[in-house]
């Protein structure tokens, strides 16, 4: 059987989905481009909520 090659960020998001994660809060930035691409790929499974400040994201997630 041929194994599917997927980016690490997509694999991590799929694990989070199995854990029951429904949404992720954050600030998109240059170093997160692979994560943002993965979130776009998996957008029907996990929602991304953009926040203006890190503290707001932490409060929203709690």
GUMIZA-509869 format. One line per 4 residues: number of its first residue (from 1); their letters; for each residue x, y, z of N, C-alpha, C. Coordinates in Angstrom, 3 decimals, always signed. Layout:
GUMIZA-509869
NUM	A	X:Y:Z:X:Y:Z:X:Y:Z ~ ...
***
This chain:
GUMIZA-509869
1	XXXX	+0.842:-1.172:+0.000:+0.000:+0.000:+0.000:+0.892:+1.241:+0.000 ~ +0.544:+2.212:-0.846:+1.309:+3.445:-0.934:+0.860:+4.406:+0.162 ~ +1.836:+4.960:+0.880:+1.512:+5.902:+1.944:+1.313:+7.296:+1.371 ~ +0.321:+7.983:+1.905:+0.029:+9.349:+1.475:+1.023:+10.308:+2.128
5	XXXX	+1.621:+11.187:+1.341:+2.520:+12.204:+1.883:+1.729:+13.492:+2.079 ~ +1.713:+13.969:+3.313:+1.017:+15.214:+3.618:+1.951:+16.099:+4.436 ~ +1.757:+17.413:+4.367:+2.576:+18.314:+5.174:+2.361:+18.073:+6.671 ~ +3.389:+18.361:+7.442:+3.324:+18.161:+8.893:+2.174:+18.943:+9.518
9	XXXX	+1.963:+20.175:+9.077:+0.891:+20.997:+9.647:-0.482:+20.376:+9.398 ~ -0.692:+19.794:+8.227:-1.968:+19.126:+7.926:-2.132:+17.912:+8.831 ~ -1.061:+17.153:+9.015:-1.121:+15.984:+9.901:-1.459:+16.411:+11.327 ~ -0.843:+17.501:+11.797:-1.120:+17.995:+13.148:-2.573:+18.436:+13.280
13	XXXX	-3.101:+19.107:+12.264:-4.505:+19.532:+12.307:-5.452:+18.342:+12.321 ~ -5.097:+17.293:+11.611:-5.943:+16.092:+11.613:-5.943:+15.426:+12.983 ~ -4.798:+15.444:+13.659:-4.740:+14.914:+15.027:-5.604:+15.775:+15.942 ~ -5.492:+17.102:+15.806:-6.317:+18.000:+16.624:-7.801:+17.745:+16.391
17	XXXX	-8.161:+17.479:+15.141:-9.559:+17.179:+14.828:-10.001:+15.909:+15.547 ~ -9.149:+14.893:+15.576:-9.475:+13.654:+16.287:-9.642:+13.907:+17.778 ~ -8.929:+14.890:+18.307:-9.039:+15.248:+19.720:-10.290:+16.069:+20.012 ~ -11.010:+16.474:+18.975:-12.237:+17.233:+19.174:-12.084:+18.740:+19.056
21	XXXX	-10.927:+19.208:+18.576:-10.722:+20.648:+18.398:-11.626:+21.128:+17.268 ~ -12.406:+22.173:+17.544:-13.334:+22.707:+16.546:-12.862:+24.018:+15.948 ~ -12.082:+24.790:+16.709:-11.603:+26.075:+16.203:-10.250:+26.416:+16.806 ~ -9.506:+27.229:+16.056:-8.193:+27.695:+16.485:-8.205:+29.215:+16.401
25	XXXX	-7.682:+29.874:+17.432:-7.592:+31.328:+17.473:-6.138:+31.722:+17.268 ~ -5.898:+32.764:+16.473:-4.513:+33.159:+16.279:-4.334:+34.385:+15.410 ~ -3.049:+34.721:+15.251:-2.621:+35.835:+14.413:-1.788:+35.276:+13.274 ~ -2.231:+35.402:+12.037:-1.406:+34.915:+10.934:-0.161:+35.781:+10.788
29	XXXX	+0.968:+35.145:+10.569:+2.241:+35.851:+10.391:+3.113:+35.042:+9.448 ~ +4.202:+35.629:+9.013:+5.083:+34.991:+8.046:+5.561:+33.612:+8.441 ~ +5.890:+33.431:+9.709:+6.405:+32.132:+10.148:+5.312:+31.070:+10.236 ~ +4.062:+31.463:+10.122:+2.944:+30.521:+10.209:+2.328:+30.198:+8.853
33	XXXX	+3.031:+30.518:+7.783:+2.460:+30.307:+6.448:+2.068:+28.860:+6.197 ~ +2.883:+27.902:+6.633:+2.528:+26.495:+6.403:+1.284:+26.119:+7.200 ~ +1.141:+26.669:+8.409:-0.055:+26.407:+9.218:-1.285:+27.030:+8.573 ~ -1.133:+28.246:+8.041:-2.267:+28.904:+7.400:-2.692:+28.139:+6.149
37	XXXX	-1.730:+27.630:+5.395:-2.058:+26.799:+4.229:-2.804:+25.540:+4.657 ~ -2.349:+24.928:+5.744:-3.001:+23.717:+6.248:-4.414:+24.027:+6.734 ~ -4.582:+25.152:+7.416:-5.915:+25.544:+7.878:-6.844:+25.794:+6.698 ~ -6.306:+26.333:+5.612:-7.119:+26.522:+4.408:-7.529:+25.168:+3.829
41	XXXX	-6.588:+24.224:+3.808:-6.866:+22.882:+3.287:-7.936:+22.178:+4.117 ~ -7.879:+22.355:+5.436:-8.779:+21.667:+6.358:-9.900:+22.582:+6.857 ~ -10.233:+23.640:+6.119:-11.148:+24.667:+6.617:-12.557:+24.176:+6.920 ~ -12.979:+23.094:+6.311:-14.319:+22.587:+6.601:-14.346:+21.763:+7.881
45	XXXX	-13.174:+21.466:+8.432:-13.096:+20.618:+9.619:-12.739:+21.402:+10.873 ~ -11.870:+22.408:+10.740:-11.451:+23.231:+11.873:-11.540:+24.690:+11.450 ~ -12.218:+25.503:+12.265:-12.353:+26.931:+11.978:-11.142:+27.687:+12.503 ~ -10.712:+28.702:+11.771:-9.653:+29.598:+12.231:-10.274:+30.949:+12.506
49	XXXX	-10.093:+31.441:+13.724:-10.611:+32.741:+14.129:-9.417:+33.670:+14.297 ~ -9.363:+34.713:+13.471:-8.260:+35.668:+13.564:-8.562:+36.679:+14.658 ~ -7.580:+36.920:+15.526:-7.725:+37.888:+16.613:-6.712:+39.012:+16.414 ~ -6.942:+40.119:+17.102:-6.045:+41.269:+16.963:-4.854:+41.197:+17.907
53	XXXX	-4.986:+40.457:+19.002:-3.915:+40.400:+19.996:-3.849:+39.000:+20.581 ~ -2.637:+38.574:+20.934:-2.436:+37.224:+21.485:-3.295:+36.962:+22.715 ~ -3.399:+37.964:+23.586:-4.160:+37.787:+24.823:-5.637:+37.529:+24.534 ~ -6.167:+38.181:+23.527:-7.560:+37.960:+23.140:-7.741:+36.519:+22.678
57	XXXX	-6.783:+36.014:+21.910:-6.840:+34.624:+21.460:-6.809:+33.653:+22.619 ~ -5.958:+33.933:+23.603:-5.866:+33.059:+24.775:-7.171:+33.070:+25.560 ~ -7.762:+34.242:+25.739:-9.038:+34.330:+26.458:-10.155:+33.638:+25.690 ~ -10.182:+33.824:+24.386:-11.231:+33.208:+23.574:-11.133:+31.691:+23.605
61	XX	-9.922:+31.179:+23.635:-9.728:+29.728:+23.616:-10.026:+29.078:+24.960 ~ -10.004:+29.855:+26.025:-10.194:+29.260:+27.365:-11.631:+29.045:+27.734
***
